[in-house]
Structure formats: structure tokens, C-alpha cells
């Protein structure tokens, strides 16, 4: 799926550290998810930014109800 420049401009982005804190995992785990293609990210200089919408989608796809 390709997004237009306007869609990216309106998107909310988080840093790797912010996503790691939200998911309660290490920064390295987030980098591995990016590297494996499981979590899409945009490279900005030497760092990555992740769209909040992509993080939400990642979680929703892996959510299972207990019980």
C-alpha cells in the first residue's frame, strides 16, 4: 500500500523509544520488528519514525482474547 504525501503529512508519528514504552518491550525488539517488515517505519536521518496507525494495526492483528 502506498500513501500519498498528504496522508503522511497528516499521520501521527512516534519514535522507536515511544513505541517500545507503549508496547512494554525493548527498543531492540521494535528495531527487529521494523527490520523483519512486521512494523512499517519511515527513516528520518539516522532514526526511525512509526505511524501510530501502523502500531495500532500491528497490535490489532496480534490481539487474542483470553478465555
N, C-alpha and C positions, 0 to 999 in steps of 0.2 A: 504494500500500500504506500503510495507516495502522497505526501501532503504538500499543499501549496505554501508559499512563503507567508501568506496571510494567516493560514492555520497555525503555522509555527510561531508567528508573532503573537498570536492570541493565547498560545499554550502557556501553562504554568510549569516551570521547571524547578527541579530540586537537585542538590549536589549529591554525590555518592555518599558522603557522610550523613546527610539528612535522610536519605533513603535507608541507609544501614540502621540508623537510630529508630526510624519508624518501623522497620521490619524486625528490629532487635537481633540483627546479625552483624558480623564484622564488615568493615569496608572491603576486605578481600573477597568476601562472599559476593558482594554486589559487583565487584570487578569481574569475578568469574561468571556471573550471570550475564553480564554485558558481553564478555569475550565469547561465551558459548552461543550468543544470539537469543537467549531466553528473555533478556530485557533490552529493548532498544534504547540507545543513548546517542546523544549528539556530542561530538568532541568540540570543546571550546578551548583553544590554546592547548595547554597540557592536561586539562582536566575534562571530565565528562559532566553532562547535564542530562537528567532523565525527566521526561514529561510525566507529570503527576498522573495523567490519564493512562499512560503505559504501565506505571507501577500498579495502579488500581486494577487494570485489566489482568496483569500478571497474578495478582492476589486472587481475583475472582475466578480465574481459570483453575487455580490450585486449591480453592476452598472446598473442604468437605465437612459436612455436618456430622458432629459426634452423635452416637446413639443410634 
